[in-house]
Amino acid sequence: MGFCFLQILAMDINRENYELGLPVIQKAGVAHKIDFKEGPALPVLDQMIEDVRNTLCSTKNENGRGKNILFCLLV
């Protein structure tokens, strides 16, 4: 089972840290899958959790159940 649709959210308070690894990311051919956010992670993660809660509550499939969403957090 492939997960070609996945996006990666990268967060750091300093963009230079992301740019340091960017050549490797580009060489691997996955730069288009990475969404980098500069700043503290907790406010961004709090907003993501709230967005997922709103999506699960407002989005129902034909069976009346919420869509399945995969949430991974690597620390």
PDB file of N, CA, C, O and CB in Angstrom:
ATOM      1  N   MET A   1       0.848  -1.181   0.000  1.00  0.00           N
ATOM      2  CA  MET A   1       0.000   0.000   0.000  1.00  0.00           C
ATOM      3  C   MET A   1       0.887   1.237   0.000  1.00  0.00           C
ATOM      4  O   MET A   1       1.692   1.413   0.915  1.00  0.00           O
ATOM      5  CB  MET A   1      -0.961   0.002   1.221  1.00  0.00           C
ATOM      6  N   GLY A   2       0.761   2.076  -0.983  1.00  0.00           N
ATOM      7  CA  GLY A   2       1.586   3.274  -1.081  1.00  0.00           C
ATOM      8  C   GLY A   2       0.894   4.493  -0.491  1.00  0.00           C
ATOM      9  O   GLY A   2      -0.333   4.568  -0.431  1.00  0.00           O
ATOM     10  N   PHE A   3       1.696   5.424  -0.066  1.00  0.00           N
ATOM     11  CA  PHE A   3       1.178   6.674   0.488  1.00  0.00           C
ATOM     12  C   PHE A   3       1.725   7.845  -0.310  1.00  0.00           C
ATOM     13  O   PHE A   3       2.286   8.780   0.261  1.00  0.00           O
ATOM     14  CB  PHE A   3       1.547   6.814   1.986  1.00  0.00           C
ATOM     15  N   CYS A   4       1.566   7.800  -1.612  1.00  0.00           N
ATOM     16  CA  CYS A   4       2.123   8.834  -2.470  1.00  0.00           C
ATOM     17  C   CYS A   4       1.434  10.186  -2.289  1.00  0.00           C
ATOM     18  O   CYS A   4       1.954  11.208  -2.736  1.00  0.00           O
ATOM     19  CB  CYS A   4       2.027   8.405  -3.911  1.00  0.00           C
ATOM     20  N   PHE A   5       0.282  10.200  -1.647  1.00  0.00           N
ATOM     21  CA  PHE A   5      -0.476  11.437  -1.480  1.00  0.00           C
ATOM     22  C   PHE A   5      -0.064  12.218  -0.240  1.00  0.00           C
ATOM     23  O   PHE A   5      -0.538  13.335  -0.031  1.00  0.00           O
ATOM     24  CB  PHE A   5      -1.946  11.131  -1.413  1.00  0.00           C
ATOM     25  N   LEU A   6       0.808  11.651   0.582  1.00  0.00           N
ATOM     26  CA  LEU A   6       1.155  12.289   1.849  1.00  0.00           C
ATOM     27  C   LEU A   6       2.001  13.533   1.648  1.00  0.00           C
ATOM     28  O   LEU A   6       2.839  13.597   0.748  1.00  0.00           O
ATOM     29  CB  LEU A   6       1.888  11.315   2.740  1.00  0.00           C
ATOM     30  N   GLN A   7       1.769  14.510   2.492  1.00  0.00           N
ATOM     31  CA  GLN A   7       2.571  15.714   2.571  1.00  0.00           C
ATOM     32  C   GLN A   7       3.279  15.703   3.918  1.00  0.00           C
ATOM     33  O   GLN A   7       2.764  15.152   4.891  1.00  0.00           O
ATOM     34  CB  GLN A   7       1.698  17.002   2.389  1.00  0.00           C
ATOM     35  N   ILE A   8       4.432  16.298   3.970  1.00  0.00           N
ATOM     36  CA  ILE A   8       5.200  16.392   5.206  1.00  0.00           C
ATOM     37  C   ILE A   8       5.210  17.845   5.643  1.00  0.00           C
ATOM     38  O   ILE A   8       5.502  18.744   4.854  1.00  0.00           O
ATOM     39  CB  ILE A   8       6.654  15.849   5.021  1.00  0.00           C
ATOM     40  N   LEU A   9       4.888  18.062   6.903  1.00  0.00           N
ATOM     41  CA  LEU A   9       4.966  19.391   7.478  1.00  0.00           C
ATOM     42  C   LEU A   9       6.251  19.469   8.283  1.00  0.00           C
ATOM     43  O   LEU A   9       6.426  18.739   9.259  1.00  0.00           O
ATOM     44  CB  LEU A   9       3.717  19.710   8.361  1.00  0.00           C
ATOM     45  N   ALA A  10       7.145  20.350   7.875  1.00  0.00           N
ATOM     46  CA  ALA A  10       8.409  20.558   8.580  1.00  0.00           C
ATOM     47  C   ALA A  10       8.327  21.906   9.288  1.00  0.00           C
ATOM     48  O   ALA A  10       7.933  22.910   8.694  1.00  0.00           O
ATOM     49  CB  ALA A  10       9.639  20.504   7.594  1.00  0.00           C
ATOM     50  N   MET A  11       8.704  21.914  10.567  1.00  0.00           N
ATOM     51  CA  MET A  11       8.629  23.157  11.337  1.00  0.00           C
ATOM     52  C   MET A  11       9.944  23.399  12.071  1.00  0.00           C
ATOM     53  O   MET A  11      10.562  22.469  12.588  1.00  0.00           O
ATOM     54  CB  MET A  11       7.452  23.109  12.341  1.00  0.00           C
ATOM     55  N   ASP A  12      10.355  24.645  12.106  1.00  0.00           N
ATOM     56  CA  ASP A  12      11.534  25.036  12.867  1.00  0.00           C
ATOM     57  C   ASP A  12      11.438  26.534  13.102  1.00  0.00           C
ATOM     58  O   ASP A  12      10.819  27.262  12.326  1.00  0.00           O
ATOM     59  CB  ASP A  12      12.866  24.651  12.122  1.00  0.00           C
ATOM     60  N   ILE A  13      12.055  26.978  14.177  1.00  0.00           N
ATOM     61  CA  ILE A  13      12.040  28.415  14.458  1.00  0.00           C
ATOM     62  C   ILE A  13      13.086  29.150  13.620  1.00  0.00           C
ATOM     63  O   ILE A  13      13.124  30.381  13.608  1.00  0.00           O
ATOM     64  CB  ILE A  13      12.288  28.671  15.954  1.00  0.00           C
ATOM     65  N   ASN A  14      13.935  28.394  12.919  1.00  0.00           N
ATOM     66  CA  ASN A  14      14.978  28.996  12.101  1.00  0.00           C
ATOM     67  C   ASN A  14      14.981  28.343  10.722  1.00  0.00           C
ATOM     68  O   ASN A  14      15.281  27.156  10.600  1.00  0.00           O
ATOM     69  CB  ASN A  14      16.366  28.855  12.780  1.00  0.00           C
ATOM     70  N   ARG A  15      14.653  29.098   9.700  1.00  0.00           N
ATOM     71  CA  ARG A  15      14.583  28.558   8.334  1.00  0.00           C
ATOM     72  C   ARG A  15      15.928  28.027   7.851  1.00  0.00           C
ATOM     73  O   ARG A  15      15.972  27.130   7.010  1.00  0.00           O
ATOM     74  CB  ARG A  15      14.085  29.628   7.374  1.00  0.00           C
ATOM     75  N   GLU A  16      17.017  28.570   8.370  1.00  0.00           N
ATOM     76  CA  GLU A  16      18.344  28.119   7.960  1.00  0.00           C
ATOM     77  C   GLU A  16      18.539  26.629   8.226  1.00  0.00           C
ATOM     78  O   GLU A  16      19.239  25.958   7.468  1.00  0.00           O
ATOM     79  CB  GLU A  16      19.418  28.920   8.685  1.00  0.00           C
ATOM     80  N   ASN A  17      17.938  26.105   9.280  1.00  0.00           N
ATOM     81  CA  ASN A  17      18.048  24.677   9.570  1.00  0.00           C
ATOM     82  C   ASN A  17      17.405  23.838   8.474  1.00  0.00           C
ATOM     83  O   ASN A  17      17.943  22.799   8.091  1.00  0.00           O
ATOM     84  CB  ASN A  17      17.403  24.358  10.917  1.00  0.00           C
ATOM     85  N   TYR A  18      16.267  24.279   7.970  1.00  0.00           N
ATOM     86  CA  TYR A  18      15.591  23.589   6.867  1.00  0.00           C
ATOM     87  C   TYR A  18      16.424  23.693   5.592  1.00  0.00           C
ATOM     88  O   TYR A  18      16.607  22.707   4.879  1.00  0.00           O
ATOM     89  CB  TYR A  18      14.177  24.178   6.636  1.00  0.00           C
ATOM     90  N   GLU A  19      16.922  24.886   5.315  1.00  0.00           N
ATOM     91  CA  GLU A  19      17.692  25.108   4.094  1.00  0.00           C
ATOM     92  C   GLU A  19      18.991  24.316   4.090  1.00  0.00           C
ATOM     93  O   GLU A  19      19.508  23.992   3.021  1.00  0.00           O
ATOM     94  CB  GLU A  19      17.990  26.585   3.925  1.00  0.00           C
ATOM     95  N   LEU A  20      19.524  24.001   5.256  1.00  0.00           N
ATOM     96  CA  LEU A  20      20.730  23.185   5.356  1.00  0.00           C
ATOM     97  C   LEU A  20      20.501  21.799   4.756  1.00  0.00           C
ATOM     98  O   LEU A  20      21.378  21.271   4.073  1.00  0.00           O
ATOM     99  CB  LEU A  20      21.172  23.063   6.819  1.00  0.00           C
ATOM    100  N   GLY A  21      19.345  21.213   5.003  1.00  0.00           N
ATOM    101  CA  GLY A  21      19.031  19.890   4.480  1.00  0.00           C
ATOM    102  C   GLY A  21      18.337  19.902   3.130  1.00  0.00           C
ATOM    103  O   GLY A  21      18.123  18.843   2.540  1.00  0.00           O
ATOM    104  N   LEU A  22      17.983  21.070   2.632  1.00  0.00           N
ATOM    105  CA  LEU A  22      17.231  21.179   1.383  1.00  0.00           C
ATOM    106  C   LEU A  22      17.915  20.519   0.187  1.00  0.00           C
ATOM    107  O   LEU A  22      17.218  19.880  -0.601  1.00  0.00           O
ATOM    108  CB  LEU A  22      16.990  22.621   1.076  1.00  0.00           C
ATOM    109  N   PRO A  23      19.229  20.630  -0.002  1.00  0.00           N
ATOM    110  CA  PRO A  23      19.850  19.943  -1.140  1.00  0.00           C
ATOM    111  C   PRO A  23      19.632  18.427  -1.120  1.00  0.00           C
ATOM    112  O   PRO A  23      19.440  17.818  -2.173  1.00  0.00           O
ATOM    113  CB  PRO A  23      21.333  20.236  -1.160  1.00  0.00           C
ATOM    114  N   VAL A  24      19.661  17.829   0.041  1.00  0.00           N
ATOM    115  CA  VAL A  24      19.430  16.391   0.158  1.00  0.00           C
ATOM    116  C   VAL A  24      17.975  16.071  -0.163  1.00  0.00           C
ATOM    117  O   VAL A  24      17.685  15.087  -0.843  1.00  0.00           O
ATOM    118  CB  VAL A  24      19.795  15.890   1.575  1.00  0.00           C
ATOM    119  N   ILE A  25      17.069  16.897   0.325  1.00  0.00           N
ATOM    120  CA  ILE A  25      15.635  16.727   0.059  1.00  0.00           C
ATOM    121  C   ILE A  25      15.366  16.822  -1.436  1.00  0.00           C
ATOM    122  O   ILE A  25      14.612  16.023  -1.991  1.00  0.00           O
ATOM    123  CB  ILE A  25      14.803  17.785   0.822  1.00  0.00           C
ATOM    124  N   GLN A  26      15.983  17.801  -2.082  1.00  0.00           N
ATOM    125  CA  GLN A  26      15.799  17.979  -3.523  1.00  0.00           C
ATOM    126  C   GLN A  26      16.395  16.813  -4.304  1.00  0.00           C
ATOM    127  O   GLN A  26      15.797  16.342  -5.271  1.00  0.00           O
ATOM    128  CB  GLN A  26      16.432  19.295  -3.983  1.00  0.00           C
ATOM    129  N   LYS A  27      17.572  16.345  -3.887  1.00  0.00           N
ATOM    130  CA  LYS A  27      18.212  15.216  -4.565  1.00  0.00           C
ATOM    131  C   LYS A  27      17.351  13.960  -4.459  1.00  0.00           C
ATOM    132  O   LYS A  27      17.314  13.146  -5.382  1.00  0.00           O
ATOM    133  CB  LYS A  27      19.606  14.954  -3.973  1.00  0.00           C
ATOM    134  N   ALA A  28      16.657  13.807  -3.325  1.00  0.00           N
ATOM    135  CA  ALA A  28      15.771  12.655  -3.134  1.00  0.00           C
ATOM    136  C   ALA A  28      14.475  12.795  -3.939  1.00  0.00           C
ATOM    137  O   ALA A  28      13.723  11.831  -4.081  1.00  0.00           O
ATOM    138  CB  ALA A  28      15.442  12.484  -1.648  1.00  0.00           C
ATOM    139  N   GLY A  29      14.221  13.983  -4.458  1.00  0.00           N
ATOM    140  CA  GLY A  29      13.032  14.194  -5.282  1.00  0.00           C
ATOM    141  C   GLY A  29      11.741  14.336  -4.494  1.00  0.00           C
ATOM    142  O   GLY A  29      10.664  14.049  -5.018  1.00  0.00           O
ATOM    143  N   VAL A  30      11.830  14.774  -3.238  1.00  0.00           N
ATOM    144  CA  VAL A  30      10.629  14.891  -2.419  1.00  0.00           C
ATOM    145  C   VAL A  30      10.345  16.326  -1.950  1.00  0.00           C
ATOM    146  O   VAL A  30       9.494  16.542  -1.087  1.00  0.00           O
ATOM    147  CB  VAL A  30      10.753  13.988  -1.221  1.00  0.00           C
ATOM    148  N   ALA A  31      11.049  17.288  -2.513  1.00  0.00           N
ATOM    149  CA  ALA A  31      10.863  18.679  -2.084  1.00  0.00           C
ATOM    150  C   ALA A  31       9.423  19.150  -2.271  1.00  0.00           C
ATOM    151  O   ALA A  31       8.935  19.966  -1.489  1.00  0.00           O
ATOM    152  CB  ALA A  31      11.807  19.595  -2.856  1.00  0.00           C
ATOM    153  N   HIS A  32       8.740  18.649  -3.293  1.00  0.00           N
ATOM    154  CA  HIS A  32       7.353  19.058  -3.559  1.00  0.00           C
ATOM    155  C   HIS A  32       6.381  18.524  -2.505  1.00  0.00           C
ATOM    156  O   HIS A  32       5.240  18.980  -2.432  1.00  0.00           O
ATOM    157  CB  HIS A  32       6.923  18.576  -4.942  1.00  0.00           C
ATOM    158  N   LYS A  33       6.817  17.572  -1.698  1.00  0.00           N
ATOM    159  CA  LYS A  33       5.952  16.983  -0.678  1.00  0.00           C
ATOM    160  C   LYS A  33       6.114  17.647   0.687  1.00  0.00           C
ATOM    161  O   LYS A  33       5.414  17.287   1.634  1.00  0.00           O
ATOM    162  CB  LYS A  33       6.236  15.505  -0.559  1.00  0.00           C
ATOM    163  N   ILE A  34       7.025  18.610   0.800  1.00  0.00           N
ATOM    164  CA  ILE A  34       7.324  19.209   2.096  1.00  0.00           C
ATOM    165  C   ILE A  34       6.757  20.619   2.175  1.00  0.00           C
ATOM    166  O   ILE A  34       6.995  21.455   1.303  1.00  0.00           O
ATOM    167  CB  ILE A  34       8.838  19.229   2.346  1.00  0.00           C
ATOM    168  N   ASP A  35       6.009  20.858   3.229  1.00  0.00           N
ATOM    169  CA  ASP A  35       5.450  22.179   3.527  1.00  0.00           C
ATOM    170  C   ASP A  35       6.187  22.687   4.753  1.00  0.00           C
ATOM    171  O   ASP A  35       5.959  22.194   5.858  1.00  0.00           O
ATOM    172  CB  ASP A  35       3.879  22.126   3.765  1.00  0.00           C
ATOM    173  N   PHE A  36       7.071  23.670   4.578  1.00  0.00           N
ATOM    174  CA  PHE A  36       7.858  24.188   5.690  1.00  0.00           C
ATOM    175  C   PHE A  36       7.171  25.387   6.320  1.00  0.00           C
ATOM    176  O   PHE A  36       6.723  26.304   5.631  1.00  0.00           O
ATOM    177  CB  PHE A  36       9.263  24.568   5.225  1.00  0.00           C
ATOM    178  N   LYS A  37       7.100  25.360   7.639  1.00  0.00           N
ATOM    179  CA  LYS A  37       6.552  26.488   8.404  1.00  0.00           C
ATOM    180  C   LYS A  37       7.632  26.975   9.357  1.00  0.00           C
ATOM    181  O   LYS A  37       8.189  26.192  10.125  1.00  0.00           O
ATOM    182  CB  LYS A  37       5.248  26.079   9.189  1.00  0.00           C
ATOM    183  N   GLU A  38       7.924  28.260   9.306  1.00  0.00           N
ATOM    184  CA  GLU A  38       8.909  28.837  10.206  1.00  0.00           C
ATOM    185  C   GLU A  38       8.195  29.419  11.415  1.00  0.00           C
ATOM    186  O   GLU A  38       7.221  30.161  11.284  1.00  0.00           O
ATOM    187  CB  GLU A  38       9.753  29.918   9.489  1.00  0.00           C
ATOM    188  N   GLY A  39       8.695  29.071  12.594  1.00  0.00           N
ATOM    189  CA  GLY A  39       8.122  29.588  13.821  1.00  0.00           C
ATOM    190  C   GLY A  39       7.961  28.487  14.845  1.00  0.00           C
ATOM    191  O   GLY A  39       8.348  27.344  14.603  1.00  0.00           O
ATOM    192  N   PRO A  40       7.390  28.827  15.987  1.00  0.00           N
ATOM    193  CA  PRO A  40       7.190  27.836  17.042  1.00  0.00           C
ATOM    194  C   PRO A  40       6.151  26.792  16.617  1.00  0.00           C
ATOM    195  O   PRO A  40       5.142  27.122  15.994  1.00  0.00           O
ATOM    196  CB  PRO A  40       6.752  28.525  18.349  1.00  0.00           C
ATOM    197  N   ALA A  41       6.412  25.550  16.962  1.00  0.00           N
ATOM    198  CA  ALA A  41       5.573  24.443  16.497  1.00  0.00           C
ATOM    199  C   ALA A  41       4.231  24.350  17.206  1.00  0.00           C
ATOM    200  O   ALA A  41       3.233  24.007  16.572  1.00  0.00           O
ATOM    201  CB  ALA A  41       6.305  23.153  16.672  1.00  0.00           C
ATOM    202  N   LEU A  42       4.175  24.641  18.482  1.00  0.00           N
ATOM    203  CA  LEU A  42       2.935  24.409  19.238  1.00  0.00           C
ATOM    204  C   LEU A  42       1.723  25.161  18.695  1.00  0.00           C
ATOM    205  O   LEU A  42       0.660  24.552  18.573  1.00  0.00           O
ATOM    206  CB  LEU A  42       3.145  24.796  20.668  1.00  0.00           C
ATOM    207  N   PRO A  43       1.820  26.439  18.364  1.00  0.00           N
ATOM    208  CA  PRO A  43       0.640  27.106  17.800  1.00  0.00           C
ATOM    209  C   PRO A  43       0.192  26.485  16.470  1.00  0.00           C
ATOM    210  O   PRO A  43      -1.005  26.374  16.209  1.00  0.00           O
ATOM    211  CB  PRO A  43       0.934  28.588  17.598  1.00  0.00           C
ATOM    212  N   VAL A  44       1.149  26.085  15.636  1.00  0.00           N
ATOM    213  CA  VAL A  44       0.801  25.462  14.353  1.00  0.00           C
ATOM    214  C   VAL A  44       0.127  24.120  14.594  1.00  0.00           C
ATOM    215  O   VAL A  44      -0.880  23.812  13.957  1.00  0.00           O
ATOM    216  CB  VAL A  44       2.060  25.281  13.466  1.00  0.00           C
ATOM    217  N   LEU A  45       0.672  23.313  15.511  1.00  0.00           N
ATOM    218  CA  LEU A  45       0.078  22.008  15.811  1.00  0.00           C
ATOM    219  C   LEU A  45      -1.305  22.160  16.433  1.00  0.00           C
ATOM    220  O   LEU A  45      -2.216  21.401  16.104  1.00  0.00           O
ATOM    221  CB  LEU A  45       0.988  21.211  16.749  1.00  0.00           C
ATOM    222  N   ASP A  46      -1.470  23.124  17.323  1.00  0.00           N
ATOM    223  CA  ASP A  46      -2.793  23.380  17.905  1.00  0.00           C
ATOM    224  C   ASP A  46      -3.815  23.700  16.825  1.00  0.00           C
ATOM    225  O   ASP A  46      -4.943  23.209  16.869  1.00  0.00           O
ATOM    226  CB  ASP A  46      -2.723  24.530  18.915  1.00  0.00           C
ATOM    227  N   GLN A  47      -3.420  24.529  15.849  1.00  0.00           N
ATOM    228  CA  GLN A  47      -4.328  24.890  14.761  1.00  0.00           C
ATOM    229  C   GLN A  47      -4.632  23.682  13.886  1.00  0.00           C
ATOM    230  O   GLN A  47      -5.767  23.507  13.441  1.00  0.00           O
ATOM    231  CB  GLN A  47      -3.729  26.019  13.911  1.00  0.00           C
ATOM    232  N   MET A  48      -3.618  22.838  13.635  1.00  0.00           N
ATOM    233  CA  MET A  48      -3.847  21.639  12.826  1.00  0.00           C
ATOM    234  C   MET A  48      -4.839  20.698  13.508  1.00  0.00           C
ATOM    235  O   MET A  48      -5.722  20.147  12.850  1.00  0.00           O
ATOM    236  CB  MET A  48      -2.519  20.907  12.565  1.00  0.00           C
ATOM    237  N   ILE A  49      -4.702  20.514  14.805  1.00  0.00           N
ATOM    238  CA  ILE A  49      -5.617  19.651  15.546  1.00  0.00           C
ATOM    239  C   ILE A  49      -7.034  20.202  15.474  1.00  0.00           C
ATOM    240  O   ILE A  49      -7.990  19.451  15.275  1.00  0.00           O
ATOM    241  CB  ILE A  49      -5.169  19.514  17.013  1.00  0.00           C
ATOM    242  N   GLU A  50      -7.165  21.497  15.633  1.00  0.00           N
ATOM    243  CA  GLU A  50      -8.491  22.127  15.548  1.00  0.00           C
ATOM    244  C   GLU A  50      -9.083  21.951  14.149  1.00  0.00           C
ATOM    245  O   GLU A  50     -10.274  21.671  14.010  1.00  0.00           O
ATOM    246  CB  GLU A  50      -8.401  23.632  15.903  1.00  0.00           C
ATOM    247  N   ASP A  51      -8.259  22.112  13.117  1.00  0.00           N
ATOM    248  CA  ASP A  51      -8.727  21.929  11.740  1.00  0.00           C
ATOM    249  C   ASP A  51      -9.191  20.500  11.501  1.00  0.00           C
ATOM    250  O   ASP A  51     -10.210  20.281  10.846  1.00  0.00           O
ATOM    251  CB  ASP A  51      -7.621  22.291  10.746  1.00  0.00           C
ATOM    252  N   VAL A  52      -8.451  19.520  12.026  1.00  0.00           N
ATOM    253  CA  VAL A  52      -8.832  18.118  11.859  1.00  0.00           C
ATOM    254  C   VAL A  52     -10.142  17.849  12.590  1.00  0.00           C
ATOM    255  O   VAL A  52     -11.017  17.169  12.054  1.00  0.00           O
ATOM    256  CB  VAL A  52      -7.717  17.178  12.380  1.00  0.00           C
ATOM    257  N   ARG A  53     -10.287  18.369  13.797  1.00  0.00           N
ATOM    258  CA  ARG A  53     -11.545  18.196  14.533  1.00  0.00           C
ATOM    259  C   ARG A  53     -12.720  18.768  13.750  1.00  0.00           C
ATOM    260  O   ARG A  53     -13.775  18.141  13.655  1.00  0.00           O
ATOM    261  CB  ARG A  53     -11.456  18.867  15.912  1.00  0.00           C
ATOM    262  N   ASN A  54     -12.536  19.952  13.194  1.00  0.00           N
ATOM    263  CA  ASN A  54     -13.607  20.577  12.410  1.00  0.00           C
ATOM    264  C   ASN A  54     -13.914  19.764  11.159  1.00  0.00           C
ATOM    265  O   ASN A  54     -15.077  19.627  10.781  1.00  0.00           O
ATOM    266  CB  ASN A  54     -13.224  22.013  12.021  1.00  0.00           C
ATOM    267  N   THR A  55     -12.883  19.224  10.514  1.00  0.00           N
ATOM    268  CA  THR A  55     -13.072  18.412   9.313  1.00  0.00           C
ATOM    269  C   THR A  55     -13.814  17.128   9.655  1.00  0.00           C
ATOM    270  O   THR A  55     -14.745  16.739   8.950  1.00  0.00           O
ATOM    271  CB  THR A  55     -11.717  18.087   8.657  1.00  0.00           C
ATOM    272  N   LEU A  56     -13.404  16.466  10.739  1.00  0.00           N
ATOM    273  CA  LEU A  56     -14.052  15.216  11.124  1.00  0.00           C
ATOM    274  C   LEU A  56     -15.511  15.437  11.498  1.00  0.00           C
ATOM    275  O   LEU A  56     -16.359  14.584  11.234  1.00  0.00           O
ATOM    276  CB  LEU A  56     -13.310  14.573  12.287  1.00  0.00           C
ATOM    277  N   CYS A  57     -15.801  16.566  12.104  1.00  0.00           N
ATOM    278  CA  CYS A  57     -17.179  16.840  12.521  1.00  0.00           C
ATOM    279  C   CYS A  57     -18.054  17.280  11.346  1.00  0.00           C
ATOM    280  O   CYS A  57     -19.261  17.041  11.352  1.00  0.00           O
ATOM    281  CB  CYS A  57     -17.195  17.913  13.607  1.00  0.00           C
ATOM    282  N   SER A  58     -17.458  17.916  10.345  1.00  0.00           N
ATOM    283  CA  SER A  58     -18.269  18.472   9.265  1.00  0.00           C
ATOM    284  C   SER A  58     -18.243  17.638   7.984  1.00  0.00           C
ATOM    285  O   SER A  58     -19.049  17.876   7.084  1.00  0.00           O
ATOM    286  CB  SER A  58     -17.805  19.861   8.958  1.00  0.00           C
ATOM    287  N   THR A  59     -17.339  16.673   7.886  1.00  0.00           N
ATOM    288  CA  THR A  59     -17.214  15.892   6.658  1.00  0.00           C
ATOM    289  C   THR A  59     -17.645  14.466   6.913  1.00  0.00           C
ATOM    290  O   THR A  59     -17.005  13.740   7.674  1.00  0.00           O
ATOM    291  CB  THR A  59     -15.774  15.930   6.123  1.00  0.00           C
ATOM    292  N   LYS A  60     -18.719  14.069   6.283  1.00  0.00           N
ATOM    293  CA  LYS A  60     -19.246  12.708   6.432  1.00  0.00           C
ATOM    294  C   LYS A  60     -19.233  12.020   5.078  1.00  0.00           C
ATOM    295  O   LYS A  60     -19.478  12.650   4.049  1.00  0.00           O
ATOM    296  CB  LYS A  60     -20.685  12.721   7.027  1.00  0.00           C
ATOM    297  N   ASN A  61     -18.946  10.722   5.085  1.00  0.00           N
ATOM    298  CA  ASN A  61     -19.039   9.967   3.839  1.00  0.00           C
ATOM    299  C   ASN A  61     -20.456   9.432   3.686  1.00  0.00           C
ATOM    300  O   ASN A  61     -21.339   9.788   4.466  1.00  0.00           O
ATOM    301  CB  ASN A  61     -18.004   8.806   3.808  1.00  0.00           C
ATOM    302  N   GLU A  62     -20.681   8.581   2.689  1.00  0.00           N
ATOM    303  CA  GLU A  62     -22.043   8.100   2.413  1.00  0.00           C
ATOM    304  C   GLU A  62     -22.620   7.253   3.547  1.00  0.00           C
ATOM    305  O   GLU A  62     -23.837   7.084   3.622  1.00  0.00           O
ATOM    306  CB  GLU A  62     -22.052   7.291   1.132  1.00  0.00           C
ATOM    307  N   ASN A  63     -21.779   6.718   4.426  1.00  0.00           N
ATOM    308  CA  ASN A  63     -22.253   5.931   5.564  1.00  0.00           C
ATOM    309  C   ASN A  63     -22.525   6.785   6.804  1.00  0.00           C
ATOM    310  O   ASN A  63     -22.923   6.268   7.848  1.00  0.00           O
ATOM    311  CB  ASN A  63     -21.241   4.860   5.900  1.00  0.00           C
ATOM    312  N   GLY A  64     -22.307   8.092   6.679  1.00  0.00           N
ATOM    313  CA  GLY A  64     -22.533   8.976   7.816  1.00  0.00           C
ATOM    314  C   GLY A  64     -21.374   9.016   8.792  1.00  0.00           C
ATOM    315  O   GLY A  64     -21.496   9.564   9.888  1.00  0.00           O
ATOM    316  N   ARG A  65     -20.259   8.441   8.400  1.00  0.00           N
ATOM    317  CA  ARG A  65     -19.078   8.443   9.266  1.00  0.00           C
ATOM    318  C   ARG A  65     -18.096   9.493   8.783  1.00  0.00           C
ATOM    319  O   ARG A  65     -18.104   9.876   7.614  1.00  0.00           O
ATOM    320  CB  ARG A  65     -18.408   7.049   9.298  1.00  0.00           C
ATOM    321  N   GLY A  66     -17.251   9.954   9.693  1.00  0.00           N
ATOM    322  CA  GLY A  66     -16.219  10.916   9.318  1.00  0.00           C
ATOM    323  C   GLY A  66     -15.140  10.261   8.476  1.00  0.00           C
ATOM    324  O   GLY A  66     -14.934   9.050   8.549  1.00  0.00           O
ATOM    325  N   LYS A  67     -14.461  11.057   7.685  1.00  0.00           N
ATOM    326  CA  LYS A  67     -13.360  10.547   6.872  1.00  0.00           C
ATOM    327  C   LYS A  67     -12.200  10.142   7.787  1.00  0.00           C
ATOM    328  O   LYS A  67     -12.015  10.703   8.867  1.00  0.00           O
ATOM    329  CB  LYS A  67     -12.899  11.612   5.830  1.00  0.00           C
ATOM    330  N   ASN A  68     -11.428   9.162   7.330  1.00  0.00           N
ATOM    331  CA  ASN A  68     -10.245   8.746   8.064  1.00  0.00           C
ATOM    332  C   ASN A  68      -9.082   9.685   7.718  1.00  0.00           C
ATOM    333  O   ASN A  68      -8.809   9.937   6.545  1.00  0.00           O
ATOM    334  CB  ASN A  68      -9.884   7.266   7.739  1.00  0.00           C
ATOM    335  N   ILE A  69      -8.416  10.187   8.727  1.00  0.00           N
ATOM    336  CA  ILE A  69      -7.281  11.073   8.534  1.00  0.00           C
ATOM    337  C   ILE A  69      -6.113  10.514   9.318  1.00  0.00           C
ATOM    338  O   ILE A  69      -6.243  10.198  10.501  1.00  0.00           O
ATOM    339  CB  ILE A  69      -7.611  12.528   8.973  1.00  0.00           C
ATOM    340  N   LEU A  70      -4.971  10.394   8.660  1.00  0.00           N
ATOM    341  CA  LEU A  70      -3.761   9.891   9.293  1.00  0.00           C
ATOM    342  C   LEU A  70      -2.969  11.086   9.801  1.00  0.00           C
ATOM    343  O   LEU A  70      -2.658  12.004   9.042  1.00  0.00           O
ATOM    344  CB  LEU A  70      -2.913   9.024   8.303  1.00  0.00           C
ATOM    345  N   PHE A  71      -2.647  11.070  11.076  1.00  0.00           N
ATOM    346  CA  PHE A  71      -1.899  12.147  11.695  1.00  0.00           C
ATOM    347  C   PHE A  71      -0.634  11.562  12.297  1.00  0.00           C
ATOM    348  O   PHE A  71      -0.712  10.735  13.205  1.00  0.00           O
ATOM    349  CB  PHE A  71      -2.747  12.882  12.772  1.00  0.00           C
ATOM    350  N   CYS A  72       0.510  11.964  11.820  1.00  0.00           N
ATOM    351  CA  CYS A  72       1.791  11.494  12.354  1.00  0.00           C
ATOM    352  C   CYS A  72       2.566  12.674  12.894  1.00  0.00           C
ATOM    353  O   CYS A  72       2.625  13.729  12.261  1.00  0.00           O
ATOM    354  CB  CYS A  72       2.614  10.750  11.271  1.00  0.00           C
ATOM    355  N   LEU A  73       3.153  12.504  14.045  1.00  0.00           N
ATOM    356  CA  LEU A  73       3.984  13.544  14.630  1.00  0.00           C
ATOM    357  C   LEU A  73       5.305  12.915  14.998  1.00  0.00           C
ATOM    358  O   LEU A  73       5.366  12.029  15.851  1.00  0.00           O
ATOM    359  CB  LEU A  73       3.303  14.203  15.870  1.00  0.00           C
ATOM    360  N   LEU A  74       6.364  13.371  14.356  1.00  0.00           N
ATOM    361  CA  LEU A  74       7.702  12.882  14.663  1.00  0.00           C
ATOM    362  C   LEU A  74       8.422  13.968  15.436  1.00  0.00           C
ATOM    363  O   LEU A  74       8.483  15.117  14.999  1.00  0.00           O
ATOM    364  CB  LEU A  74       8.488  12.492  13.368  1.00  0.00           C
ATOM    365  N   VAL A  75       8.953  13.610  16.558  1.00  0.00           N
ATOM    366  CA  VAL A  75       9.646  14.588  17.399  1.00  0.00           C
ATOM    367  C   VAL A  75      11.100  14.219  17.494  1.00  0.00           C
ATOM    368  O   VAL A  75      11.871  14.913  18.158  1.00  0.00           O
ATOM    369  CB  VAL A  75       9.019  14.668  18.803  1.00  0.00           C
TER     370      VAL A  75
END
